Amino acid sequence: MFNTKEIKKQVQTIKSHSINEYRETIHLLRLLKKRAKSREDKAFIKHQSLDVIKISFVIVIGALPGGTVAIAFIEMAFRKMNKTILPTTFNDDIHKKAEEIEYAKKS
């Protein structure tokens, strides 16, 4: 099924994405504190605020009994609509994996 090398790689990927989200959220808080006025800063605030909402949603569902399974099914349903409940840091990996699966199906 999965070998330990693949699992370690996945854990490392999740860890690096989580650290990146943490840094982006800290940056968001700093921008909010200084009341950012540039278009780029406002766009970042909007974008990162959506990520914080998504993370909160996933944490709440994950805390419920059977939550991790529910998150997986909700994510699968959202992917069919080309959307995700995961923060944007994880999107690149999701799209890359989906392309790999589609390519494998065609082969």
C-alpha positions as CSV (number, residue, x, y, z in Angstrom):
1,M,0.0,0.0,0.0
2,F,2.2,2.9,1.3
3,N,5.8,2.6,2.1
4,T,7.5,4.5,4.9
5,K,9.3,6.7,2.4
6,E,6.1,8.0,0.8
7,I,4.5,8.6,4.2
8,K,7.5,10.6,5.5
9,K,7.4,12.6,2.3
10,Q,3.7,13.4,2.8
11,V,4.2,14.3,6.4
12,Q,7.1,16.6,5.4
13,T,4.9,18.3,2.7
14,I,2.1,18.8,5.2
15,K,4.5,20.2,7.7
16,S,6.0,22.7,5.2
17,H,2.6,23.8,4.0
18,S,1.4,24.3,7.6
19,I,4.5,26.4,8.4
20,N,3.8,28.5,5.3
21,E,0.2,29.1,6.3
22,Y,1.4,30.1,9.8
23,R,3.7,32.7,8.3
24,E,1.0,34.0,6.0
25,T,-1.4,34.3,8.9
26,I,1.2,36.2,11.0
27,H,1.7,38.6,8.0
28,L,-2.1,39.0,7.8
29,L,-2.2,40.0,11.4
30,R,0.6,42.6,10.9
31,L,-1.2,44.1,7.9
32,L,-4.4,44.3,9.9
33,K,-2.6,46.0,12.7
34,K,-1.1,48.6,10.5
35,R,-4.3,49.1,8.5
36,A,-2.9,48.2,5.1
37,K,-4.0,50.5,2.3
38,S,-2.3,49.2,-0.9
39,R,-4.3,47.1,-3.3
40,E,-1.8,44.2,-3.0
41,D,-2.1,44.3,0.8
42,K,-5.9,44.3,0.7
43,A,-5.9,41.5,-1.8
44,F,-3.6,39.5,0.5
45,I,-5.8,40.2,3.5
46,K,-8.9,39.0,1.6
47,H,-7.1,35.9,0.3
48,Q,-5.5,34.9,3.7
49,S,-8.8,35.6,5.6
50,L,-10.5,33.0,3.4
51,D,-7.7,30.6,4.3
52,V,-8.2,31.2,8.0
53,I,-11.9,30.6,7.6
54,K,-11.2,27.3,5.7
55,I,-8.7,26.2,8.4
56,S,-11.2,26.9,11.2
57,F,-13.9,24.9,9.3
58,V,-11.6,21.9,8.9
59,I,-10.5,22.1,12.6
60,V,-14.1,22.1,13.8
61,I,-15.2,19.2,11.6
62,G,-12.0,17.3,12.4
63,A,-12.8,17.6,16.1
64,L,-16.1,15.9,15.7
65,P,-16.4,12.1,16.0
66,G,-15.5,10.7,12.5
67,G,-14.4,14.2,11.5
68,T,-11.4,13.1,9.5
69,V,-13.5,10.8,7.4
70,A,-16.1,13.6,6.9
71,I,-13.3,16.0,5.8
72,A,-12.1,13.5,3.2
73,F,-15.6,13.1,1.8
74,I,-16.3,16.8,1.8
75,E,-13.0,17.5,0.1
76,M,-13.8,14.9,-2.5
77,A,-17.2,16.5,-3.2
78,F,-15.6,20.0,-3.5
79,R,-12.9,18.7,-5.8
80,K,-15.6,17.6,-8.2
81,M,-16.6,21.3,-8.4
82,N,-13.0,22.4,-8.8
83,K,-13.0,23.8,-5.3
84,T,-11.4,22.9,-2.0
85,I,-11.9,23.3,1.7
86,L,-8.2,23.3,2.3
87,P,-6.1,26.4,2.4
88,T,-4.5,27.6,-0.8
89,T,-1.0,26.4,0.2
90,F,-2.3,22.9,-0.3
91,N,-4.0,23.6,-3.7
92,D,-0.9,23.2,-5.8
93,D,-0.3,19.7,-4.5
94,I,-4.0,18.8,-4.9
95,H,-4.0,19.9,-8.6
96,K,-0.7,18.2,-9.3
97,K,-2.0,14.9,-7.8
98,A,-5.3,15.2,-9.7
99,E,-3.4,15.7,-13.0
100,E,-1.2,12.7,-12.2
101,I,-4.3,10.5,-11.5
102,E,-6.0,11.7,-14.7
103,Y,-2.8,10.9,-16.7
104,A,-2.5,7.5,-15.2
105,K,-6.1,6.7,-16.0
106,K,-5.5,7.7,-19.7
107,S,-2.4,5.5,-19.9
